[in-house]
C-alpha cells in the first residue's frame, strides 16, 4: 500500500452537510475504498488530527528493498512480536509485513486483548509494537503494565504525530523506539530490527510471577 497523510487542527466533520451532501473527507473515504484502499484517523485532543490514506500497489519482492543502508536480508528475524493496533487495516498490513520478514506476530485490536494474549503466552515476547493513541487504555499505559511482567521487552510506539507526542505521553525511555505513521514497508522492518538489535546480549525474558 502506498500512503499519504494530512494533518489538521480539528477533526473533519462527520455529519452530512446541508442538503444531505457529505463532507469532503467522507467523499474521499468512499473513493479510496472503491479503489481497494482505506483511510485511518489519529486524533489527540489539543494536538490535532491526522488522516492517513493507504492506496493499493503491486507488491515488490522483499529482496529488492533497502532501508537505512541495509539489505532486506539483514532486516529479517524470527522473534515473536505483540502487535497492538485498533485500526484493522493498519494492523493487518503490519502483520503481513512482519510475517513476510520472518517474525511471529501476535495481533491484538486493543490493550485488553493484548494483556490477555500476553498473560496466556508462555514463551518469550521479544517486542511490543503498539499504537500510541487507542480507545480505552493507550499504548504508553499498556506498555508500562506489560514491561512490569516482562522487564527485558523493548517497545515501539506507532503514531501519526511527531515524536514529541510520544514524549507528552511520558513514553520514551531506553528500551523504546518510535515509528511515525504512515510508514513504508522498509521503515517498519528497519525500526523493528533496530529496536530488537539493541537488546543483543539480554537474557530471554519470561513473565514475572505476580
N, C-alpha and C positions, 0 to 999 in steps of 0.2 A: 504494500500500500504506500502510495506517495501521500505526503501530508502537508497541510498548511495551517497556520494558526493566526488568529486575530485577537488582540487584547482590547478591551473596552472598559470604561469606568463603571457602567451599570449593566445588569443582566438584560438581555433582549426581551422585548415584550412577547408574552406567550399567548395572549388572547387575540381573537380576530379584531381587526380594526373596524372602523365604521363602514357599514355597507357589507359586512361579512367577509371582507378580504383579509387574508392572513399577513403577518409581518414578513419582512424581507428574510429574516432568519428562518421562518417556517417554510417559506418557498424554497430557499436554498437547501434546507434539510431534505425536503421532498425530492428535489432534483438530484441530490447526492445519492440518496437511497435508490432512486430509479436506475442509477448507473452503477450499482453494486458497491457503493461506499457507505460511510456513516459519519455522523458528526457527534463529538463529545463536548461537554461543557464542564469547566472547572470554575467554581465561584467561591470566593472568600470575602466575607464582609470587611469593608474597609480597604481591601486590596484591589479587587476588580474581578472581571470575568474573562476567561479565555475560551474561545470557540475553536476547536480543532477539527479540521476536515481530513478524512482519510479516503484517498482515491485508489481504486484497484490498479495494479500494474502487473506486467509479466514478471514472474519470479526469475531472478538471475541465479546462477549456480553459486553456492556458498564459496567455492574455491576462487571466485572472481572478486570477492570482497576484500577491501583493505580498510584498516582503522588504526589511527594513531601510529602509523608506520609498521603495523604488524600484519602478517598474513592471516587469512581466515583460519588456517590450520592451528595457529598458536592461540586462537581465541576459544577453541573447543574445550569441553570439560565433561566430567561425569558426575559432578556433585549434585546434591539434592537442594532444590530452591523452593521456598514457600513464597508463592506469588499471590499478592492480595490487591485486587483492583475491582471496584464496584461497577465499572463500565464493561459490559460483557464483550463488546467488540475489541476494546483495548486489551482486556485480559486474554482473550483467545489469540489475538495477534502476538502478544508477548510470549504466550505459552508455545505457540508454533515455532517462533524464532528460537527460543531457548532449547526446545527439543531437537530442532534441526542442528544445533551446535552440540548435541550430545547430553544435555543436562536432564535430570529427572525433575519434573515440575509438579508441585502440589498446589493446584489453583484454589483460591478462596474468593468469594464475592464480597466479603466484609470481615471486620475484625472478629466478630463472634464465630464465624465459620473457621477463620484462621486459628483461633485459640483452640477450637475443638480438634482440628487436624493436628496441631502441634501436640496436644495432650495425648492423643492416641498413636502418635508416631514414635515407635521405639528406637529407630535409628537416628543417625546424625542429620540435622538440617544445617547445611553449610552456609546458607544465606537467606535472609528475609528481604524480599523485593516488594515494597508496598507503596501504594498511592498515599500521598501525604494528606490530602483532603478527601474524606469519605463521610457518608452519613453515619451518625452514631459515633463510635469511638474512632478518632482519627489515627493516621498512621504512626505518629510520634508516640501517642499513648499506647498503641498496640505494641510497638517495638519495646517500650520500657517494660511492659509486662512479660513479653517473651524472653527478653535478654536476662531477666532475673532468673529464669529457668535454664537458659542456655547462654551463659556468660560469654562464650567464645564466638557466638554467632554474629557476623557483621550484618549491617543493614544498608540497603539502598532505598532512598526515598525518591519517588517519582512525583513530579508536579508540573502543571502548566505555567507556574510562576517561577520567577527567578530564584536563585539560591538563597537570597536574603529572606524569602518566605519561609524556608526551612529553618533559618536562624530564629525567626519570630516565633516558631513553634517550640523552640528550645531543643531541637532535634539533631544538632550537629555535634559530632564527637569523633574520637579516634577511630572507631570502628564503623563509621557511617560514610556513605557516598551519596551523591546527588545526581539524578538523571532528569534533565529538562525534557518535558513534553512539548511538542511531538518529537519522537526520536526515530532516526533511520535504523535499519537493521544492525548495521555495523557498530553504531554508537551504543546500542543496548548490549551487544555481545562484548564490546571492549570494556564497558563500565563494569559489567558482571565479572569479567575475567580479572580486571584490575583490582576490584574490591576483594575477590577471593584470594588473589595472589599476595595481598597484604598480610594475610593470615598464615603464610607459609611458616611452618615450624610450630604452629599452635597445635595442641592436643585436640583430637576429635571430641566434640562436646556431646554429652549425654544429658538428659533432663535432670535438673537438680531436684532431689526429693523435697516435697513440700510438707 
